Amino acid sequence: MARTLLAIYPHAARRYDEMLTAEGNVRPHWLRFFDHLDAVAPEEMRERLEFVDRRIQENGVTYNVYADPSGADRPWALDPLPLIIPPAEWAEVAAAVAQRAALLNAMLADLYGEQRLLSEGLLPPALVYGQHGYLWPCRGVRPVGGIWLHNYGVDLARSPNGRWWVIADRTQAPSGAGYALENRLVVARVFPEMFRDLRVEHLADFFHDQQDGLAALAPVEGDEQPHVVLLTPGPHNETYFEHAYLARYLGFPLVEGQDLTVRGDTVFLKTLRGLKRVHVILRRQDDSYCDPLELRGESALGVPGLLNVARTGRVVIANALGSGL
């Protein structure tokens, strides 16, 4: 099958092709998967594609589109053919992304703290103060552990010569991890032999590390157990499926702003048994909407007084308020 498709494959020398070299040869790390495709009959591949669509529908995987009458609950689009990256190249990408995340975290700490980047002329003040992402009420806030970016997403693209380019940084409330997990589970069912033979890296460790990392930062007192919640803007958000999916997978209660309340310098979850203290908020809504008292006054999604609790260090907000800068 694959060689038939390759005959009509739109190979262009002016762009980098993940599977083929400039001469039109299959790259070494694609060979095993290419041979597997070659052995699959067209009828069987058609059945696998139908399985993908059926699984997406059955699991209710959606991505909503604002201001589109037909965009509500739009089924998630998934191409079952994976992007294969060799281990050595991925190690380089992972190290570079981690370095970039550390740099951006340090920049946030400075711009909301000592502001040496501004006083030493390394950044022009207008670049920082002139854009809406800088939240003045967050000035002087020191997040628990000094961590602003608990989650960081980066949009990557290939240059024509194959080098990786960063085209966007996602620092406010990056989405995608839940969709990546669902994608992996579906594609692993479509190509089970390949996932085994190619020793594909599992995603579970990422989520385990996230659970452990947030629990370790939780400002617990005495014999309290860390209580983590996932804050969502609600079912009308474009990635609400992911919010619900991740909350279930991670074992965190899925809450909206009205489910939380601030009493003194503590955040509580309203439950049928009374108020329960919240130590960590994994937020999936824009930071300016999180506290109508100090940030966006017209917000009906936030928790009044939340920023003041963050100032006292009695709640971890991931990512920290103001990280959208």
Phi and psi in degrees as a GROMACS rama.xvg file:
@    title "Ramachandran Plot"
@    xaxis  label "Phi"
@    yaxis  label "Psi"
@TYPE xy
-61.8368  -39.5902  ALA-2
-68.2657  -29.9177  ARG-3
-66.0351  -44.4997  THR-4
-66.1551  -35.4474  LEU-5
-64.8801  -27.9735  LEU-6
-66.3904  -25.7533  ALA-7
-113.656  13.9966  ILE-8
-70.2425  128.772  TYR-9
-78.5338  74.8814  PRO-10
-81.4537  125.807  HIS-11
-124.621  128.471  ALA-12
-70.9919  -18.89  ALA-13
-80.566  -7.86622  ARG-14
-127.687  159.369  ARG-15
-78.2592  130.153  TYR-16
-105.873  125.348  ASP-17
-65.5702  -32.1429  GLU-18
-97.8213  -33.5492  MET-19
-114.094  147.381  LEU-20
-76.8651  174.623  THR-21
-61.6019  -25.8148  ALA-22
-85.8005  -2.73227  GLU-23
91.1146  10.2974  GLY-24
-90.8329  149.672  ASN-25
-71.3806  131.042  VAL-26
-65.4471  147.346  ARG-27
-53.9764  -40.6879  PRO-28
-76.4383  -5.7052  HIS-29
-99.3635  -9.99969  TRP-30
-60.0938  -46.1635  LEU-31
-64.9284  -41.807  ARG-32
-69.0003  -37.2868  PHE-33
-61.578  -43.9366  PHE-34
-64.7318  -35.6734  ASP-35
-64.3957  -44.2956  HIS-36
-61.2504  -36.968  LEU-37
-63.5475  -26.5186  ASP-38
-91.3063  -5.38695  ALA-39
-89.4322  127.769  VAL-40
-70.6173  148.81  ALA-41
-54.6379  -38.7819  PRO-42
-63.9819  -40.0773  GLU-43
-67.8989  -40.2829  GLU-44
-63.8212  -37.0738  MET-45
-63.5526  -39.3068  ARG-46
-64.5602  -37.7027  GLU-47
-66.4702  -39.9203  ARG-48
-64.7707  -39.2087  LEU-49
-65.7507  -34.9407  GLU-50
-61.9399  -40.3158  PHE-51
-60.9354  -49.4407  VAL-52
-61.654  -40.1719  ASP-53
-66.8159  -40.7742  ARG-54
-65.6392  -40.6128  ARG-55
-61.4556  -43.3716  ILE-56
-67.3699  -44.1333  GLN-57
-65.3261  -37.1026  GLU-58
-85.3847  -4.58513  ASN-59
65.9979  33.7798  GLY-60
-76.7451  116.255  VAL-61
-133.74  160.896  THR-62
-139.249  110.307  TYR-63
-78.424  150.588  ASN-64
-120.693  120.977  VAL-65
-67.1073  149.144  TYR-66
58.895  24.8252  ALA-67
-124.654  112.884  ASP-68
-55.2912  -31.0331  PRO-69
-101.268  11.7789  SER-70
-89.8431  -12.0012  GLY-71
-69.6087  133.332  ALA-72
54.1259  39.5613  ASP-73
-69.7706  128.721  ARG-74
-58.7417  141.969  PRO-75
-66.9723  135.889  TRP-76
-94.9084  123.699  ALA-77
-130.714  122.253  LEU-78
-89.4956  116.431  ASP-79
-70.4136  -16.0656  PRO-80
-75.3112  119.217  LEU-81
-77.423  162.465  PRO-82
-94.5977  116.498  LEU-83
-101.053  122.451  ILE-84
-122.747  127.563  ILE-85
-66.8472  153.366  PRO-86
-55.935  -41.934  PRO-87
-64.1336  -42.1471  ALA-88
-68.8356  -39.5569  GLU-89
-65.3779  -36.4853  TRP-90
-61.1942  -38.9078  ALA-91
-67.2167  -43.4883  GLU-92
-62.8668  -44.6209  VAL-93
-62.2065  -42.7705  ALA-94
-64.3136  -39.688  ALA-95
-67.5325  -41.0183  ALA-96
-66.5735  -40.8235  VAL-97
-62.9919  -40.0042  ALA-98
-63.3192  -41.3794  GLN-99
-66.1963  -40.3581  ARG-100
-63.12  -41.4243  ALA-101
-63.3659  -39.4874  ALA-102
-64.0749  -47.6869  LEU-103
-65.0135  -36.11  LEU-104
-63.3445  -42.3212  ASN-105
-66.4215  -37.1142  ALA-106
-65.0049  -42.7031  MET-107
-61.9934  -43.9199  LEU-108
-60.014  -38.9604  ALA-109
-73.9807  -44.4389  ASP-110
-69.421  -24.7179  LEU-111
-99.0659  1.04842  TYR-112
-122.012  -111.078  GLY-113
-68.1951  -29.239  GLU-114
62.3825  41.2257  GLN-115
-66.9159  -30.4956  ARG-116
-60.0128  -32.4725  LEU-117
-84.0427  -45.4825  LEU-118
-66.9148  -28.5889  SER-119
-93.1226  3.42003  GLU-120
76.0241  16.6537  GLY-121
-78.136  -24.4177  LEU-122
-132.977  139.422  LEU-123
-74.2645  134.872  PRO-124
-53.9947  -36.6232  PRO-125
-62.7288  -30.0559  ALA-126
-66.4736  -33.2231  LEU-127
-88.8524  -55.6982  VAL-128
-74.8758  -18.9547  TYR-129
-86.5063  1.81829  GLY-130
-122.282  152.484  GLN-131
-67.6048  -16.4951  HIS-132
-70.1294  -19.1387  GLY-133
-81.6717  117.186  TYR-134
-99.6567  105.46  LEU-135
-57.2702  -39.5647  TRP-136
-62.1027  -17.0482  PRO-137
-85.7849  -3.75753  CYS-138
-59.8468  126.453  ARG-139
89.1444  -6.72956  GLY-140
-72.4794  133.586  VAL-141
-117.207  102.76  ARG-142
-61.1955  154.093  PRO-143
-56.3717  128.6  VAL-144
75.4963  2.22861  GLY-145
70.3341  16.9967  GLY-146
-100.901  117.2  ILE-147
-92.7337  -41.7642  TRP-148
-106.817  91.461  LEU-149
-75.7481  -32.0055  HIS-150
-126.472  138.887  ASN-151
-141.191  129.948  TYR-152
-118.487  146.026  GLY-153
-135.66  134.613  VAL-154
-89.7561  122.455  ASP-155
-113.627  147.766  LEU-156
-143.13  161.977  ALA-157
-94.9227  138.537  ARG-158
-79.4795  165.691  SER-159
-58.043  -26.2005  PRO-160
-94.4588  7.82047  ASN-161
97.0395  -6.32874  GLY-162
-72.1769  150.932  ARG-163
-85.1155  135.97  TRP-164
-116.087  139.354  TRP-165
-90.2943  123.359  VAL-166
-112.793  -9.68742  ILE-167
-165.69  144.568  ALA-168
-109.466  136.276  ASP-169
-115.002  103.729  ARG-170
-119.959  -11.494  THR-171
-82.4709  -64.039  GLN-172
-149.136  68.5644  ALA-173
-60.6707  133.759  PRO-174
-106.227  169.506  SER-175
124.688  -26.9745  GLY-176
-62.6769  -41.1139  ALA-177
-66.9015  -40.8942  GLY-178
-65.2108  -38.4825  TYR-179
-61.9336  -40.1436  ALA-180
-65.4557  -45.9765  LEU-181
-64.101  -41.4035  GLU-182
-56.6539  -45.805  ASN-183
-63.3679  -41.6755  ARG-184
-64.4499  -38.7172  LEU-185
-70.73  -48.898  VAL-186
-65.8686  -33.5375  VAL-187
-63.1799  -28.1767  ALA-188
-78.5727  -27.0627  ARG-189
-77.082  -38.1173  VAL-190
-127.892  64.3375  PHE-191
-63.196  -37.6253  PRO-192
-65.3622  -39.8147  GLU-193
-67.9619  -38.5687  MET-194
-62.7245  -34.973  PHE-195
-74.5033  -49.3344  ARG-196
-71.8855  -32.5907  ASP-197
-88.2469  -0.413519  LEU-198
50.893  56.6148  ARG-199
-66.7242  136.535  VAL-200
-63.8623  135.539  GLU-201
-82.0491  152.405  HIS-202
-93.7708  -13.4699  LEU-203
-59.1079  -36.2044  ALA-204
-60.6049  -35.8542  ASP-205
-60.0152  -45.5673  PHE-206
-73.4357  -34.3709  PHE-207
-63.4307  -42.4588  HIS-208
-63.2959  -37.6019  ASP-209
-64.2537  -45.454  GLN-210
-59.9459  -48.1001  GLN-211
-66.2608  -39.4446  ASP-212
-65.5527  -43.4737  GLY-213
-67.9433  -39.7841  LEU-214
-65.5007  -36.8014  ALA-215
-67.5156  -29.5764  ALA-216
-85.5532  -15.1086  LEU-217
-57.3247  127.372  ALA-218
-79.5054  69.765  PRO-219
-79.1529  158.552  VAL-220
-127.855  135.941  GLU-221
61.7185  -128.973  GLY-222
-98.3716  20.946  ASP-223
-63.151  145.26  GLU-224
-98.0293  137.502  GLN-225
-56.6985  130.128  PRO-226
-115.008  113.295  HIS-227
-111.881  135.324  VAL-228
-125.482  156.251  VAL-229
-108.416  116.51  LEU-230
-92.261  123.17  LEU-231
-119.648  149.451  THR-232
-70.1106  -17.2292  PRO-233
124.171  177.005  GLY-234
-67.3246  -12.3958  PRO-235
-85.4112  -7.74389  HIS-236
-68.1696  147.403  ASN-237
-63.8265  -28.1054  GLU-238
-111.937  30.5805  THR-239
-60.1767  -35.2683  TYR-240
-53.3273  -44.8014  PHE-241
-64.8809  -38.477  GLU-242
-58.9689  -48.9387  HIS-243
-66.3956  -38.9645  ALA-244
-64.0245  -46.7617  TYR-245
-68.4339  -40.459  LEU-246
-59.1268  -42.8536  ALA-247
-67.1831  -42.7573  ARG-248
-68.2285  -40.599  TYR-249
-83.4713  -15.2774  LEU-250
80.2219  26.5298  GLY-251
-102.707  140.308  PHE-252
-61.3449  137.099  PRO-253
-92.0764  119.078  LEU-254
-129.139  156.012  VAL-255
-109.518  169.738  GLU-256
-54.9432  -37.1182  GLY-257
-70.2557  -13.5039  GLN-258
-82.4105  -11.2745  ASP-259
-112.939  155.066  LEU-260
-147.693  150.363  THR-261
-105.649  127.443  VAL-262
-125  112.625  ARG-263
68.2277  -119.436  GLY-264
-114.448  32.2387  ASP-265
-135.865  143.261  THR-266
-97.7504  136.52  VAL-267
-126.924  150.715  PHE-268
-97.9996  130.319  LEU-269
-77.6179  122.104  LYS-270
-127.654  169.101  THR-271
-65.5963  -20.7938  LEU-272
-98.5842  10.3832  ARG-273
112.83  -166.26  GLY-274
-83.5104  138.289  LEU-275
-125.799  127.122  LYS-276
-63.0492  140.647  ARG-277
-108.778  125.708  VAL-278
-97.0745  -30.5207  HIS-279
-138.289  134.763  VAL-280
-118.746  112.008  ILE-281
-88.3395  103.038  LEU-282
-95.5458  143.698  ARG-283
-126.287  28.6417  ARG-284
-127.928  155.286  GLN-285
-57.6194  142.266  ASP-286
-62.6414  -35.4806  ASP-287
-66.8028  -17.1309  SER-288
-91.8551  -3.24988  TYR-289
-79.1207  -20.92  CYS-290
-144.059  100.342  ASP-291
-68.7759  -13.8493  PRO-292
-75.0115  -38.8931  LEU-293
-119.08  -16.7816  GLU-294
-110.103  -101.569  LEU-295
-94.5482  106.283  ARG-296
-63.2624  -29.0939  GLY-297
-86.8679  1.24462  GLU-298
-67.4634  129.811  SER-299
-102.76  8.27105  ALA-300
-103.254  -15.4841  LEU-301
-92.1321  -171.39  GLY-302
-122.461  108.021  VAL-303
-57.1586  128.309  PRO-304
91.2385  0.228881  GLY-305
-62.4723  -41.107  LEU-306
-62.7483  -37.3836  LEU-307
-65.2661  -35.7247  ASN-308
-65.7249  -38.574  VAL-309
-62.85  -36.4155  ALA-310
-60.4529  -38.8765  ARG-311
-77.087  -11.2196  THR-312
79.4467  15.6477  GLY-313
-94.5108  6.72145  ARG-314
-151.471  141.4  VAL-315
-96.7108  126.292  VAL-316
-113.9  121.342  ILE-317
-118.443  113.76  ALA-318
-79.2797  161.425  ASN-319
-60.6807  148.175  ALA-320
-62.483  131.596  LEU-321
101.191  -7.56177  GLY-322
-71.4411  -11.8103  SER-323
-65.6997  -12.7835  GLY-324
